[in-house]
């Protein structure tokens, strides 16, 4: 049996130039796994806590040396000798060591980097690709091994693009009937078409945090219109080959029980905001709508789910935060039909898998997502395939930290075919 022999951690930079943790776990059979933890920009209130040093002399206070010290001095002595393939035991030991609801003592970034590295090392020891290894922890009844349909955020807004729009992500979504490699090819064409569309409209083609273009938009509706124009400039059929989706990240423009967006002169009540979504949905036929309302506007969420779910997937991210308690509240209130899964929102691999299981049993669509502050680690691609996610959201098909995930999916696509 392969047991944990050594754990080493170091401070590295993520795609935004901020420090994060890279951890290597080595087993007594010589196999090892290395994993690095992503960071969010638009962070929900109910997420697990990323531990930072707050020393302004080092990386403007964003250093993670304290979290690394927690790995070396607290976590490592407690997990040395544990069987690496017993992910539940390793993750449970770290959860108990931390002892807080939100992992604020040791840091979710410390715990998750170890948790992912253990999984990668155990997969190598088991002579399995990571996605097949992780499937051992998933209830497989009614699921098939597949590549999730990708959600490509090719126009960035909100906190991902300096506040150029209120809504955070404007996505193109290939038809789920398309093979993954075909979807990727199509979206690269659409990305290029959007660049040309922006240039023709004398708009900037500079990019945001997730690789999407980040023009200054007069209204949020204009972002959807630009995407539709870009699609219509290609051979792909709008509403047949490719669809549109939005991540509004509405908590960011919700203050004192009112929503404020560029499209309307007046502040909007929750009911007014829902009416606006109904308005744009009639025009653009959105397939996907994430965080349309603020993370504590439960009444609004229940209303919008009742109003739009026949045509549109209503997805919780900040609302649910990959948290079992928030998920149960959303199910009780019939607030969502899909859920974002981000392992760093909860802090361990095994807890993220458990939230997926509850969501699937409830009939929700599963969307596995990266963060804006990513690294070149491609673990999340394997995780998405392992849980038979319906969708995967890794940003635009550009920039190394995004492309690493998409290239890994290409590799997995071939591996799945070889399995027959």
C-alpha positions in Angstrom: 0.0 0.0 0.0 1.3 3.5 -0.9 1.7 5.7 2.1 2.4 9.4 2.3 6.2 9.7 2.9 6.9 13.4 2.3 5.0 16.7 1.8 6.7 19.8 0.5 5.1 23.2 -0.2 6.3 26.4 -1.8 5.0 29.8 -2.8 4.4 30.4 -6.5 2.6 33.0 -8.6 -0.8 32.5 -10.2 -2.0 34.0 -13.5 -2.7 37.3 -11.9 0.7 37.6 -10.4 -0.5 36.9 -6.9 1.1 34.2 -4.6 -0.5 30.8 -4.2 0.7 27.4 -2.9 2.2 24.5 -4.8 2.4 21.3 -2.9 4.2 18.0 -3.7 3.2 14.8 -2.0 5.6 11.9 -2.3 4.6 8.3 -1.5 6.8 5.4 -0.2 6.6 3.7 -3.6 8.3 6.7 -5.1 5.3 8.1 -6.9 4.5 11.8 -6.4 1.8 14.4 -7.2 2.1 18.1 -7.4 -0.9 20.5 -7.2 -1.4 24.3 -7.0 -4.4 26.1 -5.6 -6.3 28.7 -7.6 -7.8 32.0 -6.2 -11.0 33.8 -6.9 -11.5 37.5 -7.7 -15.2 37.6 -7.3 -15.3 35.7 -4.0 -18.7 34.7 -2.4 -19.3 35.4 1.2 -19.9 31.7 1.9 -16.7 30.3 0.5 -13.9 28.6 2.5 -11.2 31.0 3.6 -8.0 31.5 1.7 -5.3 32.3 4.2 -3.0 35.2 3.4 -0.1 36.8 5.3 -1.3 40.5 5.2 2.3 41.6 5.3 2.4 44.7 3.0 6.1 44.2 2.5 5.5 40.9 0.7 3.3 40.9 -2.4 1.2 43.7 -1.1 -0.1 41.6 1.7 -1.1 38.6 -0.5 1.7 36.3 0.5 0.9 32.7 1.6 3.9 31.9 3.8 1.7 31.3 6.9 -0.4 28.8 5.0 2.7 27.1 3.8 4.0 27.0 7.4 0.7 25.3 8.4 1.3 22.6 5.8 4.9 22.0 7.1 4.2 22.3 10.8 0.6 21.1 11.3 -0.7 19.1 8.3 2.4 17.1 7.3 3.1 15.5 10.7 -0.6 14.5 10.9 -0.8 12.8 7.5 2.6 11.2 7.2 2.1 7.4 7.0 -1.6 7.6 5.9 -2.7 5.5 3.0 -2.8 7.8 0.0 -5.7 6.0 -1.7 -7.9 6.6 1.3 -8.7 10.2 0.3 -11.5 10.3 2.8 -9.1 9.7 5.7 -6.6 12.2 4.6 -9.1 15.0 4.0 -11.0 14.2 7.2 -7.7 14.5 9.2 -7.1 18.0 7.7 -10.6 19.1 8.3 -10.4 18.0 12.0 -7.0 19.7 12.3 -8.4 23.0 11.1 -11.6 22.8 13.2 -13.4 25.8 11.7 -16.5 26.0 9.5 -14.6 27.8 6.7 -11.1 26.4 7.1 -9.8 29.8 8.3 -7.3 28.4 10.8 -5.1 26.5 8.4 -6.4 28.0 5.2 -8.4 26.4 2.4 -5.5 27.1 0.1 -3.2 25.0 2.3 -5.6 22.2 2.7 -6.8 22.0 -0.9 -3.3 22.0 -2.4 -2.4 19.0 -0.2 -5.7 17.3 -0.9 -5.2 17.5 -4.7 -1.6 16.5 -4.5 -2.5 13.4 -2.6 -5.1 12.5 -5.2 -2.6 13.0 -8.0 0.0 10.9 -6.3 -2.5 8.1 -5.5 -3.6 8.1 -9.1 0.0 7.5 -10.3 0.5 4.8 -7.7 -2.7 3.1 -8.9 -1.4 3.4 -12.5 -4.6 5.3 -13.5 -5.2 8.7 -15.1 -6.4 11.1 -12.5 -10.0 11.2 -13.9 -10.4 7.4 -13.7 -8.8 7.3 -10.2 -11.2 10.0 -8.9 -14.2 8.0 -10.4 -13.5 5.4 -7.7 -15.0 7.9 -5.2 -18.1 8.7 -7.3 -21.4 6.8 -7.5 -21.4 5.8 -11.1 -25.0 4.6 -11.5 -26.7 6.6 -14.3 -23.4 8.4 -15.3 -21.1 7.9 -18.2 -17.5 8.9 -18.8 -17.7 12.0 -21.1 -16.1 15.3 -21.7 -18.4 18.1 -20.3 -19.8 20.6 -22.7 -17.5 23.7 -22.3 -18.7 27.1 -21.4 -16.4 29.6 -23.0 -16.2 33.1 -21.4 -14.9 35.0 -24.4 -16.1 38.4 -23.3 -15.0 39.4 -19.8 -16.8 41.9 -17.6 -17.3 43.0 -14.0 -14.4 42.4 -11.6 -12.7 40.3 -14.3 -12.2 43.3 -16.5 -12.0 46.5 -14.5 -15.7 47.1 -14.3 -16.2 47.6 -18.0 -19.7 46.1 -17.6 -21.9 45.0 -14.7 -22.2 41.4 -15.8 -19.0 39.3 -15.3 -19.0 36.7 -18.0 -20.6 36.6 -21.5 -20.3 33.0 -22.7 -20.7 31.1 -25.9 -21.8 27.5 -25.4 -21.4 24.8 -28.1 -24.3 22.4 -28.6 -23.9 19.5 -26.3 -24.2 17.1 -29.3 -20.8 18.2 -30.6 -17.6 16.3 -29.8 -15.3 18.2 -27.5 -12.6 18.7 -30.0 -15.2 20.1 -32.5 -16.5 22.5 -29.8 -12.9 23.7 -29.1 -12.3 24.3 -32.8 -15.6 26.2 -33.2 -14.9 28.4 -30.2 -11.4 29.4 -31.5 -13.2 30.5 -34.7 -15.8 32.4 -32.7 -13.1 34.1 -30.5 -11.4 35.3 -33.7 -14.7 36.5 -35.1 -15.4 38.4 -31.9 -12.0 40.1 -32.2 -12.9 41.2 -35.7 -16.4 42.3 -34.6 -14.9 44.5 -31.9 -12.4 46.0 -34.3 -15.1 46.8 -36.8 -17.0 48.6 -34.0 -13.8 50.5 -33.0 -13.7 48.7 -29.6 -10.6 47.5 -27.8 -9.4 43.9 -28.1 -7.5 43.9 -24.9 -8.4 41.0 -22.7 -9.5 40.4 -19.1 -8.6 38.0 -16.3 -10.0 34.9 -18.0 -8.7 35.6 -21.5 -11.9 37.1 -22.9 -12.0 40.4 -24.6 -12.8 43.3 -22.3 -14.3 46.3 -24.3 -16.0 49.1 -22.4 -19.7 48.4 -22.9 -22.4 51.1 -22.9 -24.9 48.4 -21.6 -24.8 44.8 -20.6 -27.2 44.0 -23.4 -24.5 45.3 -25.8 -22.2 42.4 -24.7 -24.8 39.8 -25.8 -25.4 41.7 -29.0 -21.6 41.6 -29.9 -21.5 37.9 -29.3 -24.5 37.3 -31.5 -22.9 39.5 -34.2 -19.7 37.4 -33.9 -21.6 34.2 -34.3 -23.6 35.4 -37.2 -20.3 36.4 -39.0 -19.3 32.7 -39.1 -20.9 29.6 -40.6 -22.1 28.5 -37.2 -25.8 28.7 -36.5 -27.0 30.8 -33.5 -29.4 28.9 -31.4 -28.5 25.6 -33.1 -24.7 25.1 -33.1 -24.0 27.6 -30.4 -25.9 29.3 -27.6 -25.3 32.2 -25.2 -24.9 32.3 -21.5 -24.3 34.9 -18.7 -22.7 35.0 -15.3 -24.1 38.1 -13.9 -22.3 37.8 -10.5 -25.1 40.0 -9.2 -23.9 40.4 -5.7 -21.4 42.9 -7.0 -24.1 45.3 -8.2 -26.6 44.8 -5.3 -26.7 47.4 -2.6 -29.4 48.2 0.0 -31.8 45.7 -1.6 -31.5 47.3 -5.0 -29.7 46.4 -8.2 -27.9 49.0 -10.3 -27.0 48.2 -13.9 -26.0 50.4 -16.9 -29.1 49.3 -18.9 -31.6 51.1 -16.6 -31.4 54.6 -15.3 -33.2 53.8 -12.1 -32.2 51.3 -9.4 -34.0 48.1 -9.7 -36.0 46.0 -7.2 -35.5 42.3 -7.2 -38.7 42.0 -9.3 -37.5 44.6 -11.7 -34.2 42.8 -12.1 -36.1 39.6 -12.9 -38.2 41.5 -15.5 -34.9 42.7 -17.1 -33.7 39.1 -17.4 -37.0 38.1 -18.9 -36.6 41.0 -21.4 -33.2 40.0 -22.6 -34.1 36.3 -22.6 -36.8 36.9 -25.1 -34.3 38.5 -27.4 -31.2 36.3 -26.9 -32.7 33.0 -25.7 -30.1 32.4 -23.0 -29.2 28.8 -22.4 -27.5 29.5 -19.2 -27.8 32.2 -16.4 -25.5 32.1 -13.4 -25.8 34.2 -10.2 -28.6 36.4 -11.7 -29.4 37.7 -8.2 -27.4 38.5 -5.1 -26.2 35.6 -2.9 -28.8 36.3 -0.1 -31.8 37.4 -2.3 -33.5 34.1 -1.7 -37.0 35.4 -2.5 -35.7 36.7 -5.9 -33.9 33.4 -6.7 -37.1 31.4 -6.1 -39.0 33.7 -8.4 -36.5 33.7 -11.2 -36.2 30.0 -11.1 -40.0 29.7 -11.4 -40.1 32.2 -14.3 -37.2 31.1 -16.5 -36.2 27.5 -15.9 -38.3 26.1 -18.8 -35.9 27.7 -21.3 -32.8 28.6 -19.2 -30.5 26.9 -16.7 -30.5 28.9 -13.5 -27.1 28.3 -11.8 -25.9 29.1 -8.3 -22.2 30.0 -7.7 -21.9 32.7 -5.0 -25.3 31.5 -3.9 -24.2 28.0 -3.1 -20.4 28.3 -2.9 -19.9 24.5 -3.2 -21.2 24.3 0.3 -23.6 21.5 1.4 -25.6 23.7 3.7 -26.1 26.4 1.1 -26.9 23.8 -1.5 -29.6 22.4 0.8 -31.1 25.8 1.3 -31.2 26.3 -2.5 -32.9 23.0 -3.0 -35.5 23.7 -0.3 -36.4 27.0 -1.9 -36.3 25.6 -5.4 -33.9 28.4 -6.4 -31.6 26.7 -8.9 -31.5 24.0 -11.6 -27.7 23.9 -11.9 -24.7 24.4 -9.5 -21.2 25.6 -9.9 -18.6 23.3 -8.3 -15.3 24.9 -7.4 -13.1 22.7 -5.1 -11.4 25.7 -3.5 -14.8 27.1 -2.3 -15.1 24.1 0.0 -11.4 23.2 0.5 -11.0 19.4 -0.1 -11.4 17.0 -2.9 -13.6 14.7 -1.0 -16.0 17.4 0.2 -16.3 18.8 -3.4 -17.2 15.2 -4.6 -19.8 15.0 -1.9 -21.5 18.2 -2.9 -21.6 16.9 -6.5 -23.3 13.8 -5.3 -26.0 15.6 -3.4 -26.6 18.0 -6.3 -26.9 15.1 -8.8 -29.3 13.2 -6.7 -31.5 16.3 -6.6 -31.5 16.5 -10.4 -29.3 19.5 -10.8 -26.9 20.1 -13.7 -23.3 20.0 -12.6 -20.9 22.8 -13.8 -17.3 22.3 -12.7 -15.4 25.7 -12.8 -11.9 27.2 -12.6 -11.2 30.5 -10.8 -9.9 33.8 -12.3 -6.6 33.5 -10.4 -5.6 30.1 -12.0 -2.3 28.3 -12.3 -1.2 25.8 -15.0 -2.5 23.0 -12.9 -5.0 20.9 -14.9 -6.5 18.9 -12.0 -9.9 20.5 -12.4 -10.2 19.1 -16.0 -9.8 15.5 -14.6 -12.2 16.3 -11.8 -14.8 17.5 -14.2 -14.6 14.3 -16.2 -14.5 12.1 -13.1 -17.8 13.4 -11.8 -19.5 13.3 -15.3 -20.1 17.0 -15.1 -22.6 18.4 -17.6 -20.6 21.5 -18.2 -17.0 22.8 -17.6 -16.1 26.4 -17.3 -12.4 27.2 -17.8 -12.4 30.7 -19.5 -11.4 31.6 -23.0 -9.4 29.2 -25.3 -6.3 31.4 -24.8 -3.7 32.1 -22.1 -1.6 29.3 -20.6 -3.5 28.8 -17.4 -6.8 28.3 -19.4 -5.3 26.4 -22.3 -3.7 23.9 -19.9 -7.2 22.7 -18.9 -8.6 22.6 -22.4 -5.5 20.7 -23.7 -5.9 18.2 -20.8 -9.5 17.7 -21.9 -8.3 16.9 -25.5 -5.9 14.4 -24.0 -8.7 12.8 -21.9 -11.0 12.7 -25.0 -8.4 10.4 -26.6 -8.0 8.4 -23.5 -11.7 7.8 -23.3 -11.8 6.6 -26.9 -9.0 4.2 -26.2 -11.1 2.7 -23.4 -13.7 1.7 -26.0 
